Amino acid sequence: TFGTHEHPLIKGIKINNDGIYISVPEGSKVRAIFKGEVRKVFEIPGKHKLVLIRHGDYFSVYAGLSEVYVKEGEKVKTKQEIGKVYTDTEEHKTVLELQIWKGSVKVNPQYWLARH
């Protein structure tokens, strides 16, 4: 769930999510939510590979990738495949984290998914 909300199991604890988590089937590909330019491709321990795409004043961040099909500076089209979602082989989970930012302000990605 996007934003700040109560922890589902621990009373009095709040969780702040900058994006949303999307469970997908193993082997799923990730597509750009809108046309733009790939600004960064990098890896963070625990988040696996990430792609950051600029869409004018907005940025989209795709975290939890095992493979990346784009490179920094590349122009991408709406719905272009940009990577493959990582599968945790121990937990048998394949989860993409999607974040949308307008400058330094986080935006609920579900609005973008509904429109595109």
C-alpha positions as CSV (number, residue, x, y, z in Angstrom):
1,T,0.0,0.0,0.0
2,F,1.3,3.4,-0.9
3,G,1.9,6.1,1.7
4,T,1.8,6.0,5.5
5,H,-0.4,3.4,7.1
6,E,-0.7,1.3,10.2
7,H,1.4,-1.9,10.4
8,P,-1.0,-4.9,9.8
9,L,0.3,-6.9,12.8
10,I,2.0,-4.5,15.2
11,K,-0.3,-2.0,16.9
12,G,1.0,1.6,17.1
13,I,3.6,1.1,14.3
14,K,3.3,3.0,11.1
15,I,4.8,2.0,7.7
16,N,5.8,4.5,5.1
17,N,5.9,3.2,1.5
18,D,7.3,5.4,-1.3
19,G,5.7,3.1,-3.9
20,I,3.7,0.0,-4.3
21,Y,4.6,-3.7,-4.5
22,I,3.2,-5.7,-7.4
23,S,3.3,-9.6,-7.2
24,V,3.7,-11.1,-10.6
25,P,4.3,-14.5,-12.1
26,E,7.9,-15.8,-12.3
27,G,9.6,-14.7,-15.5
28,S,7.5,-11.5,-15.8
29,K,8.8,-8.6,-17.8
30,V,8.6,-5.0,-16.7
31,R,7.3,-2.3,-19.1
32,A,7.8,1.5,-18.9
33,I,4.6,3.2,-17.7
34,F,5.2,6.1,-20.0
35,K,7.7,7.4,-22.6
36,G,10.8,8.9,-21.3
37,E,14.6,8.7,-20.9
38,V,16.5,6.2,-18.8
39,R,18.4,8.3,-16.3
40,K,20.0,5.6,-14.1
41,V,20.5,1.9,-14.0
42,F,22.0,0.6,-10.8
43,E,22.0,-2.1,-8.1
44,I,21.2,-1.7,-4.4
45,P,21.7,-4.6,-2.0
46,G,18.2,-6.0,-1.1
47,K,16.5,-4.2,-3.9
48,H,18.4,-5.9,-6.8
49,K,18.6,-3.9,-10.0
50,L,16.8,-0.6,-10.4
51,V,15.8,1.5,-13.4
52,L,15.0,5.2,-13.1
53,I,13.2,6.8,-16.0
54,R,12.5,10.5,-16.4
55,H,9.1,11.5,-17.9
56,G,9.3,15.4,-18.1
57,D,8.8,16.6,-14.5
58,Y,8.1,13.0,-13.3
59,F,10.3,10.0,-12.5
60,S,9.4,6.3,-12.4
61,V,11.5,3.9,-10.4
62,Y,11.4,0.1,-11.0
63,A,13.1,-1.9,-8.3
64,G,13.5,-5.7,-7.9
65,L,14.8,-6.5,-11.3
66,S,17.0,-9.5,-12.2
67,E,17.7,-8.3,-15.7
68,V,17.7,-4.9,-17.3
69,Y,17.2,-4.4,-21.1
70,V,17.8,-0.7,-21.3
71,K,20.8,1.6,-20.7
72,E,21.3,5.1,-19.3
73,G,20.5,7.8,-21.8
74,E,18.2,5.5,-23.8
75,K,14.8,6.8,-24.9
76,V,12.0,4.4,-24.1
77,K,8.4,4.2,-25.4
78,T,5.3,3.7,-23.4
79,K,5.0,0.0,-22.5
80,Q,8.5,-0.9,-23.8
81,E,10.0,-3.8,-22.0
82,I,12.8,-2.5,-19.7
83,G,13.7,-5.6,-17.6
84,K,12.7,-8.8,-15.9
85,V,11.5,-9.1,-12.3
86,Y,13.7,-10.9,-9.8
87,T,12.3,-14.1,-8.3
88,D,13.3,-15.0,-4.7
89,T,13.9,-18.7,-5.1
90,E,13.7,-19.4,-1.3
91,E,10.4,-17.7,-0.8
92,H,9.1,-18.3,-4.4
93,K,8.0,-14.7,-4.7
94,T,8.4,-12.4,-7.7
95,V,7.7,-8.8,-6.7
96,L,8.2,-5.5,-8.5
97,E,8.4,-2.3,-6.5
98,L,7.2,0.8,-8.5
99,Q,7.6,4.3,-7.4
100,I,6.6,7.6,-9.0
101,W,8.0,11.0,-8.1
102,K,7.3,14.5,-9.2
103,G,10.5,16.2,-8.3
104,S,11.0,15.2,-4.6
105,V,7.3,14.5,-4.0
106,K,6.1,10.9,-4.1
107,V,3.0,10.2,-6.1
108,N,0.7,7.1,-5.8
109,P,1.7,4.8,-8.7
110,Q,-1.8,3.4,-8.9
111,Y,-3.0,6.6,-10.5
112,W,-0.5,6.2,-13.3
113,L,-1.3,2.5,-13.7
114,A,-5.0,3.3,-14.0
115,R,-4.4,5.9,-16.7
116,H,-1.8,4.1,-18.8
